[in-house]
Amino acid sequence: MDILEALSQSGAGSGSALAKGLGIPRASFFRLTRQLERHGLVQCGRGTVEPGTLALNLLEGHKARSEAEESRRRMVLGEIAPALPGALPAEPPPLARPARIVARRRFRIGFANGDLTNAWQVALVHSVEFAASRQFESLESVTVMNAGGDADLQNEQIRQMIADGADGILVSAVSPRKLAPLSADLLSHGVPVVLVERGGFADMAYTSFVTSNNFAIGQTTAQWLANRINHRGIVLMLWGHADAEASQSRDRAAREVFARYPDISVVTAEPTSFQRDNAYAATLASINRYGSDIAGVWCDSGLNSAGSIAAFIDAKFDAGKVPPHTGVDINLSYKLAVERRVSLASVDYPPAMGMRAFSVLLEALRGNPVPQYLDVWGKLVTTRGVARPPGIAAISAEQRVRWDMPDDLVFGTGLGPSYSPEAFRVNYPGNVRNRSAATLGAVR
């Protein structure tokens, strides 16, 4: 194949030069090419060699297979992207051992989703369902269950899916620690378990954990905010939930940044449970206490920033006077920030990790090694006219905002520019209604 590939790149050429380039003795090279010529793979002239018709056809097929394999690799591991400050080293992730499963042509997959109380979680389910819709030939059925934030119910749902014949489980965990014993038991019986978004604490047994680097998100946004307020003043911190790894990691990283600056005073609101109304109420209470002394607001999610910006607007802060914010990854936040000239920065927490996690689980079921930990990177977004972290590519909020789309549109879904959560329809094995299993507030 080396000879044929070299010929396909160079075309007709000197046999002696080609032999030298491949490191093959001339006598051996010409003996090989004479054998290849008998089968129509090459054509030999006076001191020259060129590929034959059969060789060109073989090489074209080889190229197509290589491109298909690379496409599948990108689907599992993702595109190469520049890491944010604080990201893990750019080294290949360790691989999990292939699952001990019975070989099947079509698989039954269960997706245990934690909750559907906000738009981001709905977008995650849509991402998983879209991935399933692209794998009809590999799937017998896909079952989606939503636990409504109840960890015990989620474990019961997983056991039910296994009893119904699921070959592998995808989980957005309500409580990774409550899930851990069940996950270990499933793995011991050869059932791969892939965690998406939440989970993956030290010593927990799982096949793969697909998420986005929350520590880097918290660090990057906090450093931007510290720079924006000239390293002084009151910073209001709004965070989602004590049990969510995303909140814990982002919050810890942000506090480490703010602690470097003695003139920054941190005020922490009560957890918002990733609810916009709770963020609104917490911010309004802080405004009533601190007023215009609040120099900036660090939010761990777009759901919190949308509520916070709305609170400042209702508190009669003029356009351009609302303090800088972070944590914008839903459309309403962009609309409010652009319209009211609020300085902001965010790193999207992409629901597209659901697609990637589904692909990882499918590869594990096929018996292929998969990464034990996989980061799915979002984009840095800032408003125009504000400084951006050096060395990091960013897009402007003015470009990102979609005035023609719903307020609860979440970005980074991987579902294309026409994606709308309200209009989303999908068809995959096991879904006979052609409708998504994701409805805000649903439990099943």
C-alpha positions in Angstrom: 0.0 0.0 0.0 2.9 2.4 0.7 4.1 2.0 -3.0 0.5 2.7 -4.3 0.0 5.7 -2.0 3.4 7.2 -3.1 2.4 6.7 -6.7 -1.0 8.3 -6.2 0.7 11.4 -4.8 3.5 11.6 -7.4 1.9 10.0 -10.4 4.3 8.6 -13.0 7.9 9.0 -12.0 11.4 7.5 -11.8 11.3 4.0 -10.3 14.8 4.6 -8.8 13.7 7.8 -7.1 10.6 6.2 -5.7 12.5 3.2 -4.3 15.0 5.6 -2.6 12.2 7.6 -1.1 10.5 4.5 0.3 13.8 3.0 1.5 13.5 -0.1 -0.6 16.5 -1.6 -2.4 16.2 -1.0 -6.2 16.2 -4.7 -7.1 13.5 -5.5 -4.6 11.5 -2.5 -5.7 11.5 -3.4 -9.4 10.7 -7.1 -8.5 7.7 -5.9 -6.5 6.5 -3.6 -9.3 6.7 -6.3 -11.9 4.4 -8.5 -9.7 2.0 -5.5 -9.2 1.9 -4.9 -13.0 0.8 -8.5 -13.6 -2.4 -7.7 -11.6 -3.0 -4.3 -13.2 -2.0 -2.3 -10.1 0.9 -0.4 -11.8 2.2 0.3 -15.2 5.9 0.1 -15.8 7.8 1.9 -18.5 11.5 2.4 -19.2 12.7 3.2 -15.7 9.4 4.7 -14.7 6.4 3.5 -12.7 2.8 4.9 -12.6 -0.4 3.7 -10.9 -2.8 1.4 -12.8 -6.5 1.8 -13.0 -7.2 -0.9 -10.4 -4.8 0.8 -8.0 -6.5 4.2 -8.4 -9.8 2.5 -7.6 -8.4 0.9 -4.5 -6.8 4.1 -3.3 -10.1 6.0 -3.7 -11.8 3.4 -1.6 -9.1 3.5 1.0 -9.4 7.3 1.2 -13.2 7.1 1.6 -12.8 4.6 4.5 -10.2 6.8 6.2 -12.4 9.9 5.9 -15.3 8.0 7.4 -13.2 6.8 10.3 -11.9 10.3 11.0 -15.5 11.6 10.9 -16.5 9.0 13.5 -13.4 9.9 15.6 -14.4 13.6 15.6 -17.9 12.7 16.6 -16.6 10.8 19.6 -13.6 12.9 20.7 -14.7 16.3 19.1 -12.8 18.8 17.1 -9.5 20.1 18.3 -10.1 23.4 20.1 -7.9 25.9 22.0 -8.3 25.3 25.7 -9.4 28.1 28.0 -7.1 29.2 30.9 -7.3 26.6 33.6 -8.2 23.8 31.2 -6.7 20.3 31.6 -3.5 19.7 29.7 -3.9 19.1 26.0 -3.1 15.4 26.1 -5.1 12.4 24.9 -7.6 11.3 27.6 -7.1 7.9 29.2 -9.3 5.3 27.6 -11.8 3.1 29.3 -11.7 -0.6 28.7 -14.2 -1.9 26.2 -17.4 -3.0 27.7 -18.0 -6.8 28.2 -21.2 -7.1 26.1 -22.9 -9.6 23.9 -22.3 -8.6 20.3 -25.4 -7.0 18.8 -26.2 -5.3 15.5 -28.8 -3.0 17.2 -28.6 -1.7 20.7 -31.2 -0.7 23.3 -30.1 2.5 25.1 -31.6 4.2 28.2 -31.2 7.9 28.9 -31.8 8.8 32.6 -32.2 12.6 32.6 -32.1 14.4 36.0 -34.6 17.2 35.6 -36.4 19.4 33.2 -36.9 22.6 35.2 -34.9 24.9 32.9 -34.3 25.5 29.2 -30.7 24.2 29.3 -31.8 20.8 30.5 -34.5 20.7 27.8 -31.8 21.5 25.2 -29.6 18.7 26.6 -32.4 16.1 26.0 -32.9 17.5 22.5 -29.2 17.0 21.8 -29.3 13.4 22.9 -32.5 12.7 20.9 -31.0 14.3 17.8 -28.0 12.0 18.1 -30.3 9.0 18.4 -32.2 10.1 15.3 -29.0 9.8 13.3 -28.3 6.2 14.3 -31.4 4.2 13.2 -29.3 1.4 11.8 -27.5 0.9 15.1 -30.5 1.2 17.5 -33.3 -1.1 18.4 -34.8 1.4 20.9 -34.0 4.5 23.0 -35.9 5.2 26.2 -35.8 8.6 27.9 -36.9 9.1 31.5 -36.9 12.3 33.5 -36.5 12.1 37.3 -37.8 15.5 38.2 -34.8 16.2 40.4 -35.4 13.0 42.6 -32.2 11.0 42.9 -34.0 7.9 44.3 -36.6 8.0 41.5 -33.7 8.2 39.0 -32.1 5.1 40.3 -35.5 3.3 40.1 -35.9 4.5 36.5 -32.4 3.1 35.6 -33.2 -0.2 37.2 -36.5 -0.3 35.2 -34.6 0.4 31.9 -32.2 -2.4 32.6 -35.1 -4.7 33.4 -36.6 -3.8 30.1 -33.4 -4.8 28.3 -31.3 -1.7 28.0 -27.7 -2.6 26.9 -26.2 0.7 28.1 -27.2 3.7 30.2 -26.6 7.4 29.6 -27.1 9.5 32.8 -27.4 13.2 33.7 -27.2 12.5 37.4 -29.4 14.2 40.0 -27.0 13.1 42.7 -23.7 11.4 41.5 -23.1 10.1 45.0 -26.4 8.4 45.2 -25.9 7.0 41.7 -22.4 5.7 42.4 -23.3 2.3 43.9 -25.8 1.5 41.1 -23.3 2.6 38.5 -20.6 0.3 39.9 -23.1 -2.6 40.0 -24.0 -2.0 36.3 -20.4 -1.9 35.2 -19.7 -5.2 37.1 -22.4 -6.8 35.0 -20.9 -5.4 31.7 -23.4 -2.6 31.3 -21.6 0.6 30.2 -22.6 3.8 32.0 -21.8 7.2 30.4 -22.3 10.3 32.5 -23.2 13.6 30.8 -22.9 17.1 32.4 -23.0 15.9 36.1 -21.1 13.2 37.8 -17.6 11.8 37.7 -16.3 12.5 41.2 -13.2 10.8 42.4 -13.4 7.1 42.9 -16.8 6.8 41.2 -17.1 4.0 38.7 -18.3 4.8 35.2 -17.4 4.2 31.6 -17.0 7.9 30.5 -17.8 11.3 31.8 -18.7 13.9 29.1 -18.9 17.5 30.2 -17.3 20.9 29.8 -14.5 22.2 32.0 -16.4 24.0 34.6 -13.3 25.1 36.5 -12.0 26.9 33.4 -15.4 28.5 32.8 -15.5 29.9 36.3 -11.9 31.0 36.2 -12.1 32.7 32.8 -15.3 34.6 33.5 -14.2 35.7 37.0 -10.8 37.0 35.7 -12.7 39.0 33.0 -15.0 40.5 35.6 -12.1 41.4 38.0 -10.3 43.1 35.2 -13.5 44.9 34.1 -14.1 46.5 37.5 -10.4 47.3 38.0 -9.9 44.8 40.8 -12.1 46.7 43.3 -15.6 46.9 44.6 -18.5 44.6 45.6 -19.0 41.5 43.5 -22.3 39.7 43.8 -22.0 36.0 43.2 -25.1 34.1 42.0 -24.7 30.3 41.8 -27.1 27.5 41.0 -27.1 24.5 43.3 -24.9 23.0 46.0 -25.3 19.4 44.6 -24.3 20.3 41.0 -20.7 19.8 40.1 -20.9 22.5 37.6 -21.8 25.1 40.2 -19.3 23.8 42.7 -16.4 23.9 40.2 -17.2 27.3 38.7 -17.8 28.9 42.1 -14.6 27.5 43.5 -12.6 28.7 40.5 -14.2 32.2 40.6 -13.5 32.6 44.4 -9.8 31.7 43.8 -9.6 34.5 41.3 -11.4 37.1 43.4 -9.3 36.2 46.4 -6.2 37.6 44.6 -7.5 41.1 44.8 -7.9 42.5 48.4 -10.0 45.4 47.2 -12.7 43.0 45.9 -15.5 42.2 48.4 -17.6 39.1 47.6 -21.2 39.0 48.5 -22.8 35.5 48.0 -26.6 35.1 47.4 -28.6 32.0 48.3 -28.5 29.2 45.7 -30.9 29.9 42.9 -31.5 26.3 41.8 -30.9 27.6 38.3 -34.2 29.4 38.4 -34.5 32.8 36.7 -37.1 34.0 39.2 -34.9 33.0 42.2 -31.9 34.9 40.6 -34.1 37.9 40.1 -35.3 37.9 43.7 -31.8 37.4 45.1 -30.4 40.2 43.0 -33.2 42.6 43.9 -32.5 41.9 47.6 -28.8 42.7 47.1 -29.7 45.9 45.2 -31.9 47.0 48.1 -29.0 46.5 50.4 -25.9 47.7 48.4 -27.4 49.7 45.6 -25.0 51.2 43.1 -22.0 50.0 45.2 -22.3 46.6 43.4 -19.4 46.8 40.9 -20.1 43.5 39.1 -22.2 40.4 39.2 -20.7 37.0 38.7 -23.2 34.4 37.6 -22.5 30.7 37.0 -25.2 30.3 34.3 -27.2 32.3 31.8 -30.4 31.5 33.8 -29.0 33.4 36.7 -27.7 36.3 34.6 -31.0 36.8 32.9 -32.8 37.1 36.2 -30.1 39.4 37.6 -30.0 41.8 34.6 -33.8 42.0 34.7 -33.6 42.9 38.4 -31.3 45.9 37.7 -33.5 47.1 34.9 -36.6 46.9 37.2 -34.6 48.8 39.9 -34.4 51.7 37.4 -30.7 51.4 36.5 -30.3 53.3 33.2 -29.0 51.7 30.1 -25.2 51.5 30.3 -25.3 51.7 34.1 -26.1 48.1 34.9 -22.9 46.5 36.4 -20.9 44.1 34.3 -22.2 40.5 34.3 -21.0 37.0 33.4 -22.8 33.8 32.7 -24.8 34.5 29.6 -25.7 31.5 27.4 -29.4 31.9 26.8 -31.0 34.2 24.3 -32.9 36.4 26.9 -29.6 37.3 28.6 -28.1 38.4 25.3 -31.2 40.4 24.4 -31.2 42.2 27.8 -27.5 42.9 27.7 -27.3 44.2 24.2 -30.5 46.3 24.5 -29.4 47.8 27.9 -25.7 48.1 27.0 -24.5 45.8 29.8 -20.9 44.7 29.7 -20.8 40.9 29.8 -18.7 37.8 29.2 -19.6 34.2 29.1 -18.4 30.8 28.1 -21.2 28.7 26.7 -21.9 25.4 28.5 -22.9 23.5 25.4 -25.8 21.1 25.5 -24.1 19.5 22.5 -22.3 17.4 25.0 -25.4 15.3 24.9 -24.7 14.4 21.3 -21.1 13.6 22.1 -22.0 11.5 25.2 -24.5 9.4 23.1 -21.8 8.7 20.5 -19.4 7.7 23.3 -21.9 5.3 24.7 -22.6 3.8 21.3 -18.8 3.3 20.7 -18.5 1.6 24.1 -21.4 -0.8 23.2 -19.6 -1.6 19.9 -16.7 -2.8 22.1 -14.4 0.1 21.2 -12.2 2.0 23.8 -13.6 5.4 24.7 -12.2 8.3 26.6 -12.9 8.2 30.4 -13.2 12.0 30.5 -14.2 14.3 27.6 -14.4 18.1 27.5 -16.8 19.6 25.1 -15.8 23.3 24.7 -18.1 26.2 24.2 -17.4 29.7 22.8 -16.3 32.8 24.7 -18.8 35.6 24.1 -18.3 39.2 25.1 -20.0 42.5 24.3 -18.2 44.8 21.9 -15.8 47.4 23.2 -14.6 45.4 26.3 -11.3 43.8 26.8 -11.0 40.1 26.2 -8.6 37.6 27.8 -5.4 37.5 25.7 -4.9 34.6 23.4 -8.6 33.5 23.4 -10.8 33.8 20.3 -14.2 35.3 21.1 -17.4 36.4 19.3 -19.5 39.4 20.2 -22.8 39.2 22.0 -24.2 41.5 19.3 -23.5 38.7 16.7 -24.7 35.9 18.9 -28.1 37.3 20.0 -31.1 36.0 18.1 -33.9 38.6 18.1 -36.1 36.4 15.9 -35.9 33.4 18.3 -37.6 32.6 21.7 -36.1 34.1 24.9 -35.3 30.6 26.3 -33.2 29.6 23.3 -30.0 27.9 24.5 -26.9 28.2 22.4 -24.3 25.5 21.8 -26.8 22.8 21.1 -25.2 21.7 17.9 -28.7 21.6 16.3 -28.1 24.4 13.8 -29.2 28.1 13.6 -32.9 27.2 13.0 -33.2 25.2 16.3 -36.1 26.3 18.4 -37.0 24.5 21.6 -40.7 25.0 21.1 -40.7 23.7 17.5 -38.3 20.8 18.0 -39.5 17.5 16.6 -37.6 14.3 16.4 -38.0 10.7 15.4 -35.8 7.8 16.7 -36.3 4.1 17.5 -38.6 3.8 20.4 -40.2 7.3 19.9 -43.5 6.6 18.1 -44.9 10.1 18.6 -42.3 12.0 16.7 -42.1 14.4 19.7 -39.4 15.1 22.2 -39.5 13.5 25.7 -38.4 17.0 27.0 -41.1 19.2 28.3 -40.4 21.8 31.0 -41.2 20.4 34.4 -42.0 16.9 33.1 -41.4 13.8 35.2 -41.6 10.3 33.6 
